[in-house]
Amino acid sequence: MKKLVLPLFVLISSVLFAQKSKVMDFPSQELNASRIIKIHVPKSYKEDGDRVYPLTIILDSEYLFDIYVANAKLFANKDKAPEQIIVGITQNQSSPKERYQDCEYDNINSMPTAKSTAFYKFIRNELLNYMDNNYRISPFKTIVGNTLTANFINYFMIEKTPAFQAYVNLNPSYAPDILSMLHDKIPTVEENIFYYMISGTYNGARNKKVKEVDNLLKSSQNELFNYRFDEVDNSTKEASIGQGIASSLAFIFDQYSAISKEEFKNKVARLSPPEAIEYLEKKYVEIEYLFGANIKIRERDIYAIEGIILDKEDGDYLEEFGKMINRLYPNSPIGDYYIGRYYETGKNYKKALKYYKNGFTKIASDDPNKEGYYQNVERVLALRKRGNVEEPEEETPEDEETPEDNNNK
């Protein structure tokens, strides 16, 4: 039997949690020791060899990892977040004090000590590089911590080029000078950063510092710094962990989700038709870039801006809207319907009939909407027969009528 040699890692076991996860012993030169890590890879990873995935690093993985994986799976299944590759770091492996040594800070300047600097470099230089080199990772990375480890994750944000794009602070136990560090960093942020925090009176004396940080962060004028604080005084330390993880996923991946009522009201409702179309296209370009999810514009998002296209500027952008839909959904009658409506509004019934009929051919014979859709064809045929409107005499190749057109004259 051929012996399998793993030059960097010794595989301890491959086990199933909520989804496929494996446990590995990760030797670290920075720590001069090894750490047990858990890696969750979505089922679709093997099915789609070109897709890339956001990465999430979980500290305190002994109790945060499975909670995060379960919530991430739920949000992905509900199309509220992309599937993620999730890595958990065990921190109470050699002794109960290991976690504190990993994340301790100097009482004088609030910066990491020699031991916690080693843990920082382990994540920054070794773990992230390993994941980037061995998995298909998108540019978007999240890190999650609780109490002391929640304070520690901020050191990745205050560096010149933040290692992560999203920071989940669960009931943070902030170092004394973290406030001034964040105060200096936030104005200099040049790319989107998502910063989530949850706490409450149950967090004891730590909550006072949390409120000070909240007062600073919510006053930020940097539009690239995206911030949310959930104050849940009626919760407990234990219950707030699940609440915070779910709420952070909703906040961080809000852009990935379909257009919500709030997003439409705040960002879309006042746009002109061309601006609304551009907003929709840009939203999905950014989804693909950030999260690696190459998804087509959702039909519900198309319907979300439909009213703007129909109601503003006398439907002048219906044709452009329909062409966009035809590119995305060539087998759907929706795009042809909007283009047909554009020409019907302009009283060019010949072209309107062409597109309505083309859309009709795309509807399955057993579709209950087929008869209703054909009413568009019948309506335009009736308008043509009235002969009250002169249609364009010149014909381009695009205007040439099909045999079906002649049969219906």
Rosetta blueprint (number, residue, H / E / L):
1 M L
2 K L
3 K L
4 L L
5 V L
6 L L
7 P L
8 L L
9 F L
10 V E
11 L E
12 I E
13 S E
14 S E
15 V E
16 L E
17 F L
18 A L
19 Q L
20 K E
21 S E
22 K E
23 V E
24 M E
25 D E
26 F E
27 P E
28 S E
29 Q L
30 E L
31 L L
32 N L
33 A E
34 S E
35 R E
36 I E
37 I E
38 K E
39 I E
40 H E
41 V L
42 P L
43 K L
44 S H
45 Y H
46 K H
47 E H
48 D L
49 G L
50 D L
51 R L
52 V L
53 Y E
54 P E
55 L E
56 T E
57 I E
58 I E
59 L L
60 D L
61 S H
62 E H
63 Y H
64 L H
65 F H
66 D H
67 I H
68 Y H
69 V H
70 A H
71 N H
72 A H
73 K H
74 L H
75 F H
76 A H
77 N H
78 K L
79 D L
80 K L
81 A L
82 P L
83 E L
84 Q L
85 I E
86 I E
87 V E
88 G E
89 I E
90 T L
91 Q L
92 N L
93 Q L
94 S L
95 S L
96 P L
97 K L
98 E H
99 R H
100 Y H
101 Q H
102 D H
103 C H
104 E L
105 Y E
106 D L
107 N L
108 I L
109 N L
110 S L
111 M L
112 P E
113 T L
114 A H
115 K H
116 S H
117 T H
118 A H
119 F H
120 Y H
121 K H
122 F H
123 I H
124 R H
125 N H
126 E H
127 L H
128 L H
129 N H
130 Y H
131 M H
132 D H
133 N H
134 N H
135 Y L
136 R L
137 I E
138 S E
139 P E
140 F E
141 K E
142 T E
143 I E
144 V E
145 G E
146 N E
147 T L
148 L H
149 T H
150 A H
151 N H
152 F H
153 I L
154 N H
155 Y H
156 F H
157 M H
158 I L
159 E L
160 K L
161 T L
162 P L
163 A L
164 F L
165 Q L
166 A E
167 Y E
168 V E
169 N E
170 L E
171 N L
172 P L
173 S L
174 Y L
175 A L
176 P L
177 D L
178 I H
179 L H
180 S H
181 M H
182 L H
183 H H
184 D H
185 K H
186 I H
187 P H
188 T H
189 V L
190 E L
191 E L
192 N L
193 I E
194 F E
195 Y E
196 Y E
197 M E
198 I E
199 S E
200 G L
201 T H
202 Y H
203 N H
204 G L
205 A L
206 R H
207 N H
208 K H
209 K H
210 V H
211 K H
212 E H
213 V H
214 D H
215 N H
216 L H
217 L H
218 K L
219 S L
220 S L
221 Q L
222 N L
223 E L
224 L L
225 F E
226 N E
227 Y E
228 R E
229 F E
230 D E
231 E E
232 V L
233 D L
234 N L
235 S L
236 T L
237 K H
238 E H
239 A H
240 S H
241 I H
242 G H
243 Q H
244 G H
245 I H
246 A H
247 S H
248 S H
249 L H
250 A H
251 F H
252 I H
253 F L
254 D L
255 Q L
256 Y L
257 S L
258 A L
259 I L
260 S L
261 K H
262 E H
263 E H
264 F H
265 K H
266 N H
267 K H
268 V H
269 A L
270 R L
271 L L
272 S L
273 P H
274 P H
275 E H
276 A H
277 I H
278 E H
279 Y H
280 L H
281 E H
282 K H
283 K H
284 Y H
285 V H
286 E H
287 I H
288 E H
289 Y H
290 L H
291 F H
292 G L
293 A L
294 N L
295 I L
296 K L
297 I L
298 R L
299 E H
300 R H
301 D H
302 I H
303 Y H
304 A H
305 I H
306 E H
307 G H
308 I H
309 I H
310 L H
311 D H
312 K L
313 E H
314 D H
315 G H
316 D L
317 Y L
318 L H
319 E H
320 E H
321 F H
322 G H
323 K H
324 M H
325 I H
326 N H
327 R H
328 L H
329 Y L
330 P L
331 N L
332 S L
333 P L
334 I H
335 G H
336 D H
337 Y H
338 Y H
339 I H
340 G H
341 R H
342 Y H
343 Y H
344 E H
345 T H
346 G L
347 K L
348 N L
349 Y H
350 K H
351 K H
352 A H
353 L H
354 K H
355 Y H
356 Y H
357 K H
358 N H
359 G H
360 F H
361 T H
362 K L
363 I L
364 A L
365 S L
366 D L
367 D L
368 P L
369 N L
370 K H
371 E H
372 G H
373 Y H
374 Y H
375 Q H
376 N H
377 V H
378 E H
379 R H
380 V H
381 L H
382 A H
383 L H
384 R H
385 K H
386 R H
387 G L
388 N L
389 V L
390 E L
391 E L
392 P L
393 E L
394 E L
395 E L
396 T L
397 P H
398 E H
399 D H
400 E L
401 E L
402 T L
403 P H
404 E H
405 D H
406 N H
407 N H
408 N L
409 K L
